Amino acid sequence: MNEHGIPVSIMTCSVNDLANRLTGCDVILSTAQVAFDPGIPVFDGLPLLTGVGEEELLEDLQKTIQEITEKD
């Protein structure tokens, strides 16, 4: 996101703790299944680990973050 001038803040947590950590979050990027509707966009982070589909994921993530930022 830095390459595109999009400031981000990253917070890490377990999926079990996710529901308690959503305050202030705009998107979720997870390598595990999120089994509830958090009310914000959820992205599958597996492509960042495997490299398969990584560019598409980053493009989708960038687009979504830009849309959220423009609304604020």
Buried (B, 14 or more C-beta within 10 A) or exposed (E): EEEEEEEEEEEEBEBEEBEEBBEEBBBBBBEEEBEEEBEEBBBBBBBBEEEEEBEEBBEBBBEBBBEEEEEE
